[in-house]
Each structure stands twice: as C-alpha cells, then as structure tokens.
C-alpha cells in the first residue's frame, strides 16, 4: 500500500485535482506549506504549486515530470494519468521528491559505478600482466629444457641458433668465443 511509502504520493481526481488520497509524507509537505495542489498563492508566499504540472499531465494524458521550487527545497514532481477508459484521464498519481536528495543518490550511484569501472580496469590489467608473465615463464621453461638437452657445445649452439624470440620484431646477437680465443 502507498500508506507506508517513504516518498510523498497522492491521488487526485478530475481537472480540479481534488485530493482523493495522500501518503503521510505528502500530507506533511502540504501542511508545512511546502507544496500546494491547486490553490491560489499570493506573490509573497513561497510555496511549490503543483497545479500547472498536474494540468499538463491531465491535458496530455501522459507522464509528466518537472522540478518546482518550494520555500525550503527544490522538488522533483512526477504525475501519472489514471484512465478508466479511452479519452481524458480521470485523475493522476502524483509523486513529490526532494530534488537534492535525488542528486545525492545519483552522485552516489556515479561514484559506485566509477569505482566498479576502475576496479574492473585494474583487474583487466592484472589479468593481462599475469597472462604475459605466464607466457614469459612458459617461454623460458621451454628454452631451458631445450638448452639442457645436451652438454655438447655444438648441439647447444644449434639450439641457440634456432631459438625464436617471443615477440615479433625483437632480435638478439650471440657472440661465441672459440677455444682459440676468436
């Protein structure tokens, strides 16, 4: 039921926006003079009047969302049409939320998303580094096995001569010192 909803909800009926139901938070906002549905407001009175938003939602027969300014806060207001048949809606469901609260929630969600993205990028880097380390280790183990096959100098030279370096475009020069010093 909407009676226990944390947000301020109300149900209105007809073009005069007669209030048919309101949650306790909605009633508190009205009684505190933060919002008004359809009453006239004097120019010096600072109250967020919902009537223009509700009129638009009823006239368009579609969801309407807008921000309105009250005496102590900026409100995010959403109105959904209630239609029992084709044509003009019979009433509206109205939700009022503190816009600053919504901004704080969105900022928190952005911060969480950024942390998740950075964590995923770090994990990707760590995985790439681990893969490269594994490839280097496998290459060195294979080369070590090939070199350990024989203690014969000629066989070892043949192994060294046929070694393929792990990355394209790399090269290596091997200087051999012969027994005669050359």
C-alpha positions as CSV (number, residue, x, y, z in Angstrom):
1,X,0.0,0.0,0.0
2,X,1.1,3.6,-0.6
3,X,0.4,4.4,3.1
4,X,3.8,3.2,4.1
5,X,5.7,4.6,1.1
6,X,8.7,6.7,2.0
7,X,8.0,9.1,-0.8
8,X,5.2,11.7,-0.9
9,X,2.4,10.2,-3.1
10,X,-1.1,11.5,-3.8
11,X,-4.0,10.6,-6.0
12,X,-6.1,13.4,-7.5
13,X,-9.4,13.3,-9.4
14,X,-10.7,15.5,-12.2
15,X,-9.5,18.8,-13.7
16,X,-9.9,20.5,-10.3
17,X,-7.3,18.0,-8.9
18,X,-9.4,17.1,-5.9
19,X,-7.2,15.2,-3.5
20,X,-8.6,11.6,-3.0
21,X,-5.6,10.1,-1.2
22,X,-2.2,11.2,0.1
23,X,0.6,9.5,2.0
24,X,1.7,10.8,5.3
25,X,4.8,12.4,3.7
26,X,2.6,14.2,1.1
27,X,0.3,15.4,3.9
28,X,3.3,16.7,5.9
29,X,4.6,18.7,2.9
30,X,1.1,20.2,2.4
31,X,0.6,21.2,6.0
32,X,4.1,22.6,6.2
33,X,3.3,24.9,3.2
34,X,6.0,23.3,1.0
35,X,3.6,22.2,-1.7
36,X,0.0,23.1,-2.8
37,X,-2.1,21.3,-5.3
38,X,-4.4,23.8,-6.8
39,X,-4.9,26.8,-4.5
40,X,-4.2,30.4,-5.3
41,X,-0.9,31.6,-3.9
42,X,-0.1,35.2,-3.1
43,X,3.1,36.6,-4.7
44,X,4.9,36.9,-1.4
45,X,4.0,33.3,-0.4
46,X,6.7,30.8,-1.3
47,X,5.0,27.5,-2.0
48,X,5.5,24.9,-4.7
49,X,2.3,24.9,-6.7
50,X,1.6,21.6,-8.4
51,X,-1.4,22.7,-10.5
52,X,0.5,23.6,-13.7
53,X,2.3,20.2,-13.7
54,X,-0.9,18.4,-13.0
55,X,-2.8,20.3,-15.7
56,X,-0.2,19.3,-18.2
57,X,-0.3,15.6,-17.2
58,X,-4.1,15.6,-17.4
59,X,-4.2,17.5,-20.7
60,X,-1.5,15.4,-22.4
61,X,-2.7,12.1,-20.8
62,X,0.9,11.1,-20.3
63,X,3.5,11.0,-17.6
64,X,4.9,14.5,-16.9
65,X,8.0,15.2,-14.7
66,X,9.3,18.6,-13.7
67,X,11.1,20.4,-11.0
68,X,9.3,23.0,-8.9
69,X,10.8,25.3,-6.2
70,X,9.3,25.5,-2.7
71,X,10.2,27.7,0.3
72,X,12.9,25.3,1.6
73,X,13.7,22.9,-1.3
74,X,13.5,22.1,-4.9
75,X,11.1,19.3,-5.7
76,X,11.1,16.7,-8.4
77,X,7.4,16.1,-9.2
78,X,6.0,13.3,-11.4
79,X,2.4,12.9,-12.4
80,X,0.9,9.7,-14.0
81,X,-2.5,9.8,-15.6
82,X,-5.2,7.3,-14.3
83,X,-7.6,6.4,-17.1
84,X,-10.5,4.0,-16.7
85,X,-11.4,4.3,-20.3
86,X,-10.3,6.0,-23.6
87,X,-10.0,9.8,-23.7
88,X,-9.2,12.2,-20.9
89,X,-7.8,10.6,-17.7
90,X,-10.0,10.5,-14.6
91,X,-7.2,11.5,-12.3
92,X,-3.5,11.5,-11.5
93,X,-1.0,9.8,-9.3
94,X,1.5,12.4,-8.0
95,X,4.9,11.8,-6.6
96,X,7.0,14.5,-4.9
97,X,10.6,14.0,-4.0
98,X,13.4,16.3,-2.8
99,X,15.5,17.1,-5.8
100,X,18.7,17.5,-3.7
101,X,18.1,14.0,-2.3
102,X,17.8,12.6,-5.9
103,X,21.0,14.4,-6.9
104,X,22.8,12.9,-3.8
105,X,21.6,9.5,-4.7
106,X,22.7,9.9,-8.4
107,X,26.1,11.2,-7.3
108,X,26.5,8.2,-5.0
109,X,25.5,5.9,-7.9
110,X,28.0,7.6,-10.2
111,X,30.7,7.2,-7.6
112,X,29.9,3.5,-7.2
113,X,29.9,3.0,-11.0
114,X,33.3,4.8,-11.3
115,X,34.8,2.6,-8.5
116,X,33.4,-0.5,-10.2
117,X,34.8,0.5,-13.6
118,X,38.2,1.3,-12.1
119,X,38.2,-2.0,-10.3
120,X,37.3,-3.8,-13.5
121,X,40.1,-2.0,-15.4
122,X,42.6,-2.9,-12.6
123,X,41.6,-6.5,-12.8
124,X,41.9,-6.5,-16.6
125,X,45.4,-5.0,-16.3
126,X,46.3,-7.6,-13.6
127,X,45.0,-10.4,-15.8
128,X,46.9,-9.1,-18.8
129,X,50.1,-8.9,-16.7
130,X,49.5,-12.4,-15.3
131,X,49.0,-13.7,-18.8
132,X,52.2,-12.0,-20.1
133,X,54.1,-13.3,-17.1
134,X,52.8,-16.8,-17.8
135,X,53.8,-16.6,-21.4
136,X,57.3,-15.4,-20.4
137,X,57.7,-18.2,-17.9
138,X,56.5,-20.8,-20.4
139,X,59.0,-19.5,-23.0
140,X,61.9,-19.5,-20.5
141,X,61.0,-23.0,-19.3
142,X,60.8,-24.3,-22.9
143,X,64.1,-22.7,-23.8
144,X,65.7,-24.0,-20.6
145,X,64.6,-27.6,-21.5
146,X,66.0,-27.2,-25.0
147,X,69.3,-26.0,-23.7
148,X,69.5,-28.7,-21.0
149,X,69.1,-31.5,-23.6
150,X,72.8,-31.8,-24.2
151,X,76.1,-30.7,-22.7
152,X,77.7,-30.8,-26.2
153,X,78.8,-27.3,-27.3
154,X,77.9,-27.9,-30.9
155,X,74.3,-29.1,-30.0
156,X,73.9,-26.2,-27.7
157,X,75.0,-23.8,-30.4
158,X,72.4,-25.3,-32.8
159,X,69.7,-24.8,-30.1
160,X,70.7,-21.2,-29.7
161,X,70.8,-20.6,-33.4
162,X,67.2,-21.9,-33.8
163,X,65.8,-20.0,-30.9
164,X,62.7,-17.9,-31.8
165,X,62.3,-14.8,-29.7
166,X,58.8,-14.5,-28.1
167,X,57.9,-11.2,-29.7
168,X,58.0,-10.3,-33.4
169,X,60.5,-7.6,-34.2
170,X,63.0,-8.5,-31.5
171,X,66.5,-9.7,-32.3
172,X,69.5,-11.0,-30.5
173,X,73.2,-11.3,-31.3
174,X,75.1,-14.2,-29.8
175,X,78.9,-13.9,-29.7
176,X,80.7,-17.2,-29.4
177,X,84.2,-17.3,-28.0
178,X,86.0,-20.3,-29.7
179,X,88.7,-22.2,-27.8
180,X,91.4,-20.4,-30.0
181,X,90.1,-17.0,-28.5
182,X,88.3,-15.8,-31.6
